[in-house]
Amino acid sequence: MIERETRDGVLTLRLAHGKASAMDVELLEALLRELDALDGARAVVLTGTGSIFSAGVDLYRMLDGGEAYVRRFLPLLGQLMRRLFTVEKPVVAAANGHAIAGGGLMVLAADHRLMADGNGRIGVPELAVGVPFPAAALEIVRFAVPRSRVQTLVYTARTLAPREALEWGLVDEVVERGALEARAHEVALQLASVPPQVFLLTKRALRREAVERMDAQAPLNDPAALDVWIAPETHEHIRGYLARTMRK
């Protein structure tokens, strides 16, 4: 589900959960466990396997599980987004391919964001799927994406190719696929060279307002968002979205 490798004090976590590393309860729980066990790591690299970083929420699993599954899944999703955004160590995201919806949010939550050149796309098409952003997720977008781009990106549900994502500010670098992990490791070591307490205090200061807004909106228990996520009409919209996606 998650492959681990430690070198030079840098912990690399590779998502390896099926072909698309779609986000389900089990993957969210596994990621949270990893992020809560970083004591020996100087920095973290988060990447994927194959040609996809993460396709976002496992919508098929959500439809199959129904309301009971969503009530378990949605708080975990908010918890993971907040935790990833506030990790005490430097986090480098290395998107090896498609990083869509929840996958894109994981990239945006990092301290430095790399994307492999090629056919991968990144974006947050939650509105096209038909679900609202959890509070933590939307605050990550507001923090990471240039202000002039946020509203367009969210409302249009647009996904971007690597070079376009660089232009829009969703990623910091576009790297040849074969050099992606090496470059991510290099950046992680650069960030880890900052004295840990200095880095942590600076990161907390930079992200404080976003975290305060996350917490003010009760990201782990948003009843209005939950009502939409479990509504039958939402699930019907998702089925239509999946059908359209399969036809492309």
Backbone hydrogen bonds, N-H to C=O, Kabsch-Sander energy under -0.5 kcal/mol:
donor,donor_aa,acceptor,acceptor_aa,energy
3,E,14,R,-2.8
5,E,12,T,-1.7
7,R,10,V,-2.1
10,V,7,R,-2.3
11,L,9,G,-0.6
11,L,43,A,-2.6
12,T,5,E,-3.6
12,T,10,V,-0.6
13,L,11,L,-0.6
13,L,45,V,-3.3
14,R,3,E,-2.9
14,R,12,T,-0.6
15,L,13,L,-0.6
15,L,47,T,-2.8
16,A,1,M,-3.0
18,G,16,A,-0.7
21,S,17,H,-0.7
22,A,17,H,-0.6
23,M,56,G,-3.1
24,D,22,A,-0.7
28,L,24,D,-2.4
29,E,25,V,-2.6
30,A,26,E,-2.1
31,L,27,L,-2.6
32,L,28,L,-2.4
33,R,29,E,-2.1
34,E,30,A,-2.0
35,L,31,L,-2.5
36,D,32,L,-1.3
37,A,34,E,-1.5
41,A,38,L,-1.8
42,R,9,G,-3.6
43,A,9,G,-1.1
44,V,90,P,-2.7
45,V,11,L,-2.7
46,L,92,V,-2.8
47,T,13,L,-2.7
47,T,45,V,-0.6
48,G,94,A,-0.6
49,T,15,L,-0.5
49,T,52,I,-0.7
52,I,49,T,-1.1
53,F,98,H,-1.7
54,S,98,H,-1.9
55,A,20,A,-2.1
58,D,23,M,-2.5
59,L,57,V,-1.6
62,M,58,D,-1.9
63,L,59,L,-2.5
64,D,60,Y,-2.4
65,G,61,R,-2.5
66,G,62,M,-1.8
69,Y,65,G,-0.9
70,V,66,G,-2.2
71,R,67,E,-2.5
72,R,68,A,-1.0
72,R,69,Y,-0.6
73,F,69,Y,-2.8
74,L,70,V,-2.8
76,L,72,R,-0.8
77,L,73,F,-2.1
78,G,74,L,-2.1
79,Q,75,P,-2.4
80,L,76,L,-2.8
81,M,77,L,-2.3
82,R,78,G,-2.2
83,R,79,Q,-2.5
84,L,80,L,-3.0
85,F,81,M,-1.9
86,T,82,R,-1.2
87,V,84,L,-0.8
92,V,44,V,-3.0
93,A,91,V,-0.5
93,A,112,H,-2.6
94,A,46,L,-2.9
95,A,114,L,-2.8
96,N,94,A,-0.8
98,H,51,S,-1.1
99,A,121,R,-3.0
100,I,54,S,-2.1
101,A,123,G,-1.7
103,G,100,I,-2.7
105,L,101,A,-2.4
106,M,102,G,-1.8
107,V,103,G,-1.5
108,L,104,G,-2.5
109,A,105,L,-1.6
110,A,107,V,-1.5
111,D,91,V,-2.1
112,H,91,V,-1.3
114,L,93,A,-3.1
114,L,112,H,-0.5
115,M,173,E,-1.6
116,A,95,A,-2.9
117,D,175,V,-2.7
122,I,160,L,-2.2
123,G,99,A,-1.7
124,V,158,R,-0.6
126,E,124,V,-0.7
128,A,125,P,-0.5
129,V,125,P,-1.9
130,G,126,E,-2.2
131,V,126,E,-2.0
138,L,134,P,-2.2
139,E,135,A,-2.1
140,I,136,A,-1.7
141,V,137,A,-1.8
142,R,138,L,-2.4
143,F,139,E,-2.1
144,A,140,I,-2.6
145,V,141,V,-2.4
149,R,146,P,-2.4
150,V,146,P,-1.2
151,Q,147,R,-0.6
153,L,149,R,-2.7
154,V,150,V,-2.6
155,Y,151,Q,-2.8
156,T,152,T,-2.2
157,A,153,L,-0.8
158,R,153,L,-0.6
160,L,122,I,-3.2
165,A,161,A,-2.9
166,L,162,P,-2.0
167,E,163,R,-1.9
168,W,164,E,-2.3
169,G,165,A,-0.8
169,G,166,L,-0.6
170,L,165,A,-2.3
171,V,165,A,-1.0
172,D,113,R,-2.6
173,E,113,R,-1.6
175,V,115,M,-2.4
179,A,176,E,-1.6
180,L,176,E,-0.5
180,L,177,R,-1.4
183,R,179,A,-2.4
184,A,180,L,-2.5
185,H,181,E,-2.5
186,E,182,A,-2.1
187,V,183,R,-2.6
188,A,184,A,-2.5
189,L,185,H,-2.2
190,Q,186,E,-2.0
191,L,187,V,-2.6
192,A,188,A,-2.3
193,S,189,L,-1.0
193,S,190,Q,-0.6
194,V,191,L,-1.3
198,V,195,P,-0.6
199,F,195,P,-2.5
200,L,196,P,-2.7
201,L,197,Q,-2.4
202,T,198,V,-2.0
203,K,199,F,-2.9
204,R,200,L,-2.7
205,A,201,L,-2.0
206,L,202,T,-2.6
207,R,203,K,-2.0
208,R,204,R,-0.9
211,V,207,R,-2.4
212,E,208,R,-2.7
213,R,209,E,-2.1
214,M,210,A,-2.3
215,D,211,V,-2.6
216,A,212,E,-2.1
217,Q,213,R,-1.4
217,Q,214,M,-0.5
218,A,215,D,-1.4
221,N,218,A,-1.8
226,L,222,D,-2.6
227,D,223,P,-2.4
228,V,224,A,-1.4
229,W,225,A,-2.6
230,I,226,L,-2.0
231,A,227,D,-0.7
231,A,228,V,-0.8
234,T,231,A,-0.5
235,H,231,A,-1.8
236,E,232,P,-2.0
237,H,233,E,-2.0
238,I,234,T,-2.4
239,R,235,H,-2.0
240,G,236,E,-1.8
241,Y,237,H,-2.4
242,L,238,I,-2.8
243,A,239,R,-2.2
244,R,240,G,-2.4
245,T,241,Y,-2.5
246,M,242,L,-2.3
247,R,243,A,-1.2
248,K,244,R,-0.7
248,K,245,T,-0.9
